[in-house]
């Protein structure tokens, strides 16, 4: 029998394992196993260390060798089967279990049930579990998992709660309770469980409380430690991020993931990687697409990754990429997609080639969903006396309405892109009968009316949304505020426009006082839009002057969004000068030239526009700046006005 000969090495290894420094122990053991390939001690300890750093393929290989060298030792066969199960090699794990003879019958049943559960053979898993004693903690835990999988979230929650009463605090049980509450849309209760898991985890393992400040900062990675998995902190914080995302609290969702201890990207689990991609999609779309695409290449990934990647490709109008990914992973469609997602993607992928057929498909989907909403509404009326049942039905109704809104907006977008606003209005009007209380629908109706120059009607939809956020008006999009101000001016309601602008300015001053480095452009954008209004009416002297004044100071106000509005005014002025339709006085030209010179000075690092994340033709960084575009405009001014 071979063993580790070096006593000093053996004591070092034991010490490292006791201190949970498995990676360092693996380095020594690997060297020992190369010297003594059949060393029972080296292989056994190496398998143990690999298992505890979640390298289950490595541990399976070690225990496989041990089962061949020592076939009489049943424990090695159990550990081999367990490692294969953890590595996701379910058929191989089942085969390894069949080689067991004298091991605990209960232990075998548990593992067989877990394998069947992971293979999604839930009926077989249930039959195996029913052979266990009903007071067995594993029976309670696993039956809870099966109930959850069947969509019986309330029953699953009761089962997990009984497990806590029987066994005391176990992180995995508390997490499963939080997951049940999440699925039941009982977010406060879920967050309460998550907070308890977090506090317990940080209390027991203080080193895990080191937060990841940001993805870009230099930090010392803590790696994939056993403590991460024992405390279920990673799962719990990802669930918290999911809850905040569902509540549309994007900032809080992003903040939840910063509570994770520092890890390099290659060390992150698939769920964290997926959530990072999704939460940062608005600011880092290229990075998000890269992460989601790489996840699909891994053996295990969250099922929602596939649908989310395809939907995001469609959102950014990379329909050809979505079609390619779908073709490459056709075997996953029926396994992962719900009928709703399948129909939605099927219609979206046709949108560029056959928009009329796409519209028809969306219309069919809207018809089915609206019928479901009507049935739910009748059900709610019948359940008037049963408060609990009524709340459940109302929640189901909201979920259907959310799906309806997605389809309806995709349908409207076909005509919006064609600037057929009358047709868009008809689609929204039809939807008004289904869900007249939805702010998204109200806002989009306002936009359509605004684009049709129906300013009085647009105000009636914009105003309630702005009033709703009167406590913090800056929560409303700058474009919405600008459109409302514009509508006020166009309907001679100048007093209301001035009051709204004063309120925006007041809130911005408060923010600047609290955080001098924070850039807020709401007031500036509203003024720029008003300036554009005067320019479109031919009053360039007042319009241009207003634009320039509201971009001061340039180091704080000159940004990608503000430059977009400002340059429209200057381009319009240049076009009309070239056509000899207007000839501004020298003071206006001089003011324009001075302004553009200042933009060249302060806009060297300000992007002129945001490039599409997967754009094949990349614009040179030096050309995608406000300074570069300001220089071009300045050259045109000299040329068109013959200014010396």
N, C-alpha and C positions, 0 to 999 in steps of 0.2 A: 504493500500500500504506500503510495507516494504522498508526501506531505510537504509543507513549506519548511525548508531546511533552516533558513536564516531566522534565528530566534528574535533578533533585533527587529527584522522586518515584520515578523508576526506580531510583536508587541505594538509596533507602529500602526499596523493595519487595524488591530483591535481598537486602539485609541482613536484612530480616524473614524471608524465606524460608530463608536460610542458617541463621538462629537458630530455625527451625521455629515462628515466630510467625505461623502461617497466618491466624488470625482477623483480626489487625491488618492483614495484607497484603490480605485480602479486602475490608476496608473501603475501602482506597485504590483497589484495582483496580475495585471496583464503581462508585466515583465516576468513574474514568477511562473505563470502558466506557459509562457513561451519556453522557459528553461525546463519545466516539468509538465508537459502537456496532459499527463494523466493524474495530476495531483488533485486528489479529492477535496482537500481543504481549499486550494486555490480556486477550483471551479465552483465549489459551493459558495464561498464568500463572494466571488465575482458575480455569480448569478443573483445573490442577495443584494449586492450594491447596485447592479443594473436595474433590478426590480424597483428599488427605492428611489431611483432618479427617473423612473417611468420609461426606461429604455427596455421595453418588454421583449423586443426582438432579441436583444443581447442576452437577457436573462433566460429566454426560451432556449437559445443555442447552448448555454452553459448546462441547463438542466437536461437537455436532450443528450448531451455527452455523458452526464452522470447516470441517466437511466440506462444507457448502453453499457457503461463500465460497471454499474452496480444495480442490475435489474431486480435484485431482491429487496432493495430499499423502496418501499411504497411512497414515502414522502416526496422523493424526487419526481415520481410520476405525477403526483398531485401538483407540485410546484410547476412542472413542465406544462401541464394542462392549463393551470391558472395563468401562466405567462402567455401562452398562446391565445387564451381568451382575452386577456388585457391588450394583446397586440392586434386584436381584431381578426385573428385567423380562426374563425369559428368551426369550420369543418375539421381542421387539424386538431383543435381542442377537443371536439367530440370524439375523434378517433383515439386521442391520447387517454381520454377518460375510460374508453372501452378496455384498455389494458389494465385497469385497476381491478383488484380482486378483494383484498381484505380491508380496504380503507373504509372510513366511516360512511355508512349508507346516507346519512343526513347530509354530510359534506358534499357527496357526489350529487345528490338531488339538487342542492342549492346551486352548484356550479352548472349543472345541466339546464336548470331553469333559467339562469342568467344568460347562458348561451342562446337558448331558444328565444328569449326576450330580445336580445340584440340582433338576432336573425329575423325579427319581426314576426315570429311564429308564436303569437300571444296565446292562442288556445292551448298549444303544447306546453308553454311555460306555466300556464294556469293549472293544468293537469298535474304537472310535476310538483308545483307548490302545494297543492291540496293534499299531497302525501306527507307533508311536514306537520308537526304538531302546531296547532293554532296559537299556542302561547309562545312559540319560537319567535324571537325578535326579528329574525330574517324573514319569516313568513309575513309578519306585519308590514315590514318595510317593502318587500317585493310585491305583496298584494296591493299596497298603496300605489306602487309604480304602475301595475297593470290597470288599476282603476283609472289612474290619470291618463294612461294611453287610450283608454276607451272613451275619454271625454267626460268621465264621472268625477269632476274636480272636487265637488263638495264631499263625496264619499271618500275620495283619496285623502282629502285634508283631515277628515275625521280619523282615518286609519293612521296617518302619520302622527297626528296629535296623540293618539293612544300609545304610539310607540315612544314618544317623548315621556309620557307619564310612566311607562314601564321601565325605560332604560335611562331616563335623565337626559341631560343636554348632549345631543350628538349633532355636530355641524351639518352633516348630510340630511338628517331628518328636518332640521330647522329650515334648511334651504328648500327642501321639497314642499314644506308648508308654505313658504313664501312664493314658490312657483305656482302652487294651487291658487293662492290669493290673486296672483298676477293673471292667471287664466280666467279667474272669475271677475276680473276688472276691479278687484277690491284693493286698489293701490295703497291706501294708507296702512292697511294691515300688512301688506307685503313689505312695505318700507320699514315697518316696525320690526319685523323679523330680520330683515337685512341689517338694520342698525345693530341689533343684538349680536348677530353673527360677526359683524365687523368689530365691535367692541371686545367680544370674547377672543377673537383671533389676535387682535393687537395686544390684548392683555397677556395672553399666553405666549405670544411670540413677538416681542417688542421690535425685533429687527424688521418685521414685515410692515411696520408703520411708516417706513421711509417712502415718501411719495415720489412718483414720477412727475417732475415739474413740467416737462413737455417732451414731446417726441424728439425735438431737435437738440435739446441740451445734452452736454457730455455728462455721463454718469457711470457709476460702477454697477454693472448688472449683478443682481442677486441670483440669476439663473432660475432653473426649474427645481425648486427645493421641495422636499416632502411636505414641509409645513404649508406650502401653497395649497396642496391637495387635501391635507388633513383638515385644514380650517375652512375649506371651500370658499375662501375669500375671493378668489378670481371669479368663480361662478356667481357669487352674491353681488359683487360690484358690477358685473356685466348685466345682471338682472335689474339692478338699480338704474343703470344707464338705459336699458330697454323701457323701463317704466317712465322715466323722464322724457324719453323720445316719444313714447305714445301720448304723453301729456303735452307734447310740443314745447318742452323746456330743453331746447337744444344745448344751451350753455351748461345747465345742470347735468345733462347726460354726459357731456364731454368731461365735466369736472369729476363725475363718478369714476371714470377710468383713470384719472390722475392719482386716485387713491391707491392704485395698484403699485406694488413695489417695482423698482426699475428692472426691466428686462430688455435684452436686445430683440429686434424684430423676429429673428430666426428662432428665438426661444418662446415666443408667444403662442398660446394655444389658439386653435382655429376660431373659437367664438370671439375672443378678444380682438383678433386680427380682423374678423368680419365687422365687428362693431366700430373699431377705429376707422375702417374704410368708410362705413356708412355715415358716421357722425361728422367726419371731416370732408365729406364729398363736396360741399359748397366752396370750401377754401382750398382743398387739395384734390381736385377731381382726378388728375393723372395718377396720383399715388393711390387713390381709392380704387380705380379701375385695375391697376397693377395687382393690388392685394387681393381683390375679389377673383381675378382671373387665376392667380397663383393658387388660391384655395381650391378651385375646381380640379386642380391637378393632384391634390393630396388624397390619400386613401379615405380620410374622414374629414368631412366639412359640414357645417350647419346647412340643413336642407334649404333654408331660405336664401342661401348664397346664390344658387342657380337662378331663381326667379328675380332676385334683386339686381344681379348683374345684367340680365336681359332687359329688365324694366329701365334701368339707368342708361343702358345703351340707347334705348328707344327715346328716353327723355332728352338726351343730348343729340338725338337724330343720327346716331350711328347704327341705322337699321341693318345695314349689310353685315356689321360685326355681330349683331344680335342673331342674325340668321345663321352665320357661320358657327357660333357657339352652340346654338340649338341643334344644328345638324351633327356637330361633333359629339353631343351628349344626348342624342335622341332617346337612348335607353332610360334616361332619368325622367323624361316628361310625365309618363303615366304614374311613375313611382312617387314623384315629388309634387307635381302640380295639382292644385284643386281644379275642378271644372271651370271656375271663374277665372283663375289666372291663365289657364290654357286658352280660353276663349279671348281674353283680353290681349294676350301676346300674339295670338293668331291674327287678330284684327290689326294690331299695331305694326306687325311685320309686313302687312300688305299696303300700309298707308301711302307709301311713296309711289308704288307702281299702279295701284288701283284704288284711288281715294274714294270713288263712288261705292265700290264694293265694301270698303272699310266702313264707310258711313252706314251702310245697310246693316252690317254686322253689329256695329255699336247700337244701332236703333233696336235691333232684336234683343240685345243684352239689356238695354234700358227698359224695354217692354217687360221682360221677365222679372227684373229687379223691382220695377214699380208695382207689379202685381203682388210680389212678395211683401212689399211695404204695406199695401192696402190690406192684405190678409192679416199682417201683424197689428195694424191699427184696429181692426175689428176684434182681434184677440185681446188687445189691451182694454177695450171697452167692456168686454165680457168678464175680464178679471178685475173689475173696479173694486171689489170688496177684498180680494186677496192681494194684499200689498206686496208680499214677497214675490209671488208669481208675476205680478204686474211689472215690478222692477226688472225682473229677468227678461221678460218679453220686450220691454222698452229698450234694454241694452242690446238685444238681438236686432231690434228694429234699427237702432243707430248704426250697427255694424253693416247692415244691408244698405242703409242710406249713404254710408261712406263709400261703399263699392259703387253705388249708383252715381255719386258725385265724380268719381274717377273716370268712369265710362263717359258720362255726360260731358265732362271737360275735354276729354280726348276727342269726342265727336265734334264739339264746338271749335276745337283748334284747327280742324281741317278747313273750315270756312274763315276763321280768323286769319290764317296764313294767306288766304286769297283776298283778304280785306273785304269780304262779303259780310259786313256787320249786320245787315238786315236778317240774314239767315242765322247768324249767331244769336241774335236777339230772340228769334222764334224758338230756337232750341232751349234757351234759358227760360222763356215764357212758359213752355210746356213743362219744364222741370219745376217751375214755381208752384204748380199745383201739388207736386209731390213733397217738396221740402222748402217751404217759404221762410223757415227760421234759420237757415244756414248762412253764416257770414261770408263764406267763400263764394256762394252763389250771388249774394247781394253785391259783393265787391266786384265780381266779374260783370254783373249787369250794369253797374255804375261805369265800368271801363268801356263797355260797348256803347252806352248812351253818350259818353264823353267823346268817343271816336266819331259818333254821328252828329256831333255838335248840338246834342240835346242837353244843354247845360242845366236847365232847371230840374229836369228829371234825374240827371246824374247827381245833383246836389241832394235830392231826397233819399238817395241810396248811400252816398258818401257820408253825409252828416251823422246818421246814427252810429256808424262804425267809429268815427272820430270821437263822438260824445262818449261812447262806451269806454274809451281809453283816456278820458279827460284827466284822470289822476296822473298819468304819465303819457303825454301825447306823443313822445318820441318812440313809443312802442308801435306806432302806426308808421307804415312805410312812407318815406319821403315823397315818393311818386304820388301816393294817394293824397297827401297833404297838398302837394303842388297842384294836382288836378282839381282839388276842391277850391283852392284859392283862385286858380285860373277860371273855374266855373263861376265863382262869386263875381270876379271882375267882368266877365262876359255878360253877366245878368245885372250889371250895375249895382251889385251888393258890395260896394267897396268897404263899407263899415265892417261887415262880417269878415272880409278878407284881412283887413288891418288887425282886427281883434285876434284872429287865428294866428297871424304872423307874430304878434306881440307875445302870445302864449308860447309859441315855439321858441322864440328868442329868449324868453324868461327861463324856460327849462334848460336850454343849451348853456346859458350863463351859469346856472346852478351846477351843471355837470362839469363845466370848465373850472369852476371854483373847487369842486370836490376832487377832480382829477385833471390837472392842467395839461397832461400829455394825451388825453383822450380826444380823438378826432370825431367831431359830430358835424354832419353836413346838411341836416334837414332844413334849417333856415336858409342856408346858402342856396340849396337846390330850388326851394320854393321861389326865392327871388330871381334865380336864373330863369326859371320857367316864365315868370312874369315879364322879365326882360325880353325873353323870346317872343312873348305875346306882342309886345310893342314893336319888335322888329318885323314880325309878320304883318303888322298893320302899317308898316312903312315909316314908323317913328324911330329911326335908327339912333338918332341923337340921344333920346331918353333911354331907349332899350339898351344900347351898348354901354352907356354910362352906368346904368343900374347893374349890368353884368360885371363890369370891371370893379365897381365899388364893393360888390358883395364877394369878390374873390380875394379881398384884402383882409388880413395879411396873407401873402401868397404861401408862406411856409406852413400855414395851418389850413388854408382853404383849398389849395390847389391839389386836387385828387383826380383819379380816373373818372369817377362819376360826374364831378363838377366840370371837368374839362370837356366831357361829352356834350353838355348843354351849351357851354360857352362857345365852343368852336362852331356850333350850328349858326349862331348869330353872325360870327365873322365871315363864314362861308356865304351866308345869305347876302350880307352887305357887299362882299366882293363880286358875287354873281350879278347883282343889280347895278353895281358901278360899271362892270364890264359891258352890260347891256345898255348903258347910258340911261337907265331908268331913275337913278338917284345920283346926286353928287354932293356928298357931305362936306361941311365946312372944314377948313384946315385944322381947327382945334380938335375936331372929332378924329380926323386921320392921325393927328399927332398923338392923341390919347391912345388910339388903337396900337400904334407903333410902340409906344412906351410900354403898354401892357404886354405885348408879345415879347418884347425884350426881357421883361421881368419873368415871363413864363419860361423863356430859354434859360434864364439863370436859376430859377427855383424848380424847374421841371425835369432836371437831368436824370433823376432816379424815379420819377413818377411814371408808371405805365400809361400809355395813351389809351389802350383798351385791353380787355382780358381776352387772351387767346383761348380757343377751344382746347380742351385737355388732350385730345388725341389728334390734333391737327398735324397732317403730314408735312405741309410746307410751313416750317417755323420761321417767323419773322425775326430778323436780326434784333438782338436786344437793344442795340444802339438806335435802331429805327423805331422801336416801339416805346417811345418816350414822349412826354408832353413837350420837352425841349425841341425834339426833332420836328414834330408837327408844327410847333410855334414858329420855328425857323422857316419852314415851307410857307406858312401863311404870311410871314413877314416879307419874304421874297415876292410873293404874289401882290402884296400891298404896294410895294415899291414899283412893281411892273405895271399894275393896273392904274394906279393913281399918278404915276410919273413923279413920285415924291423924291425930292433931293435933300 
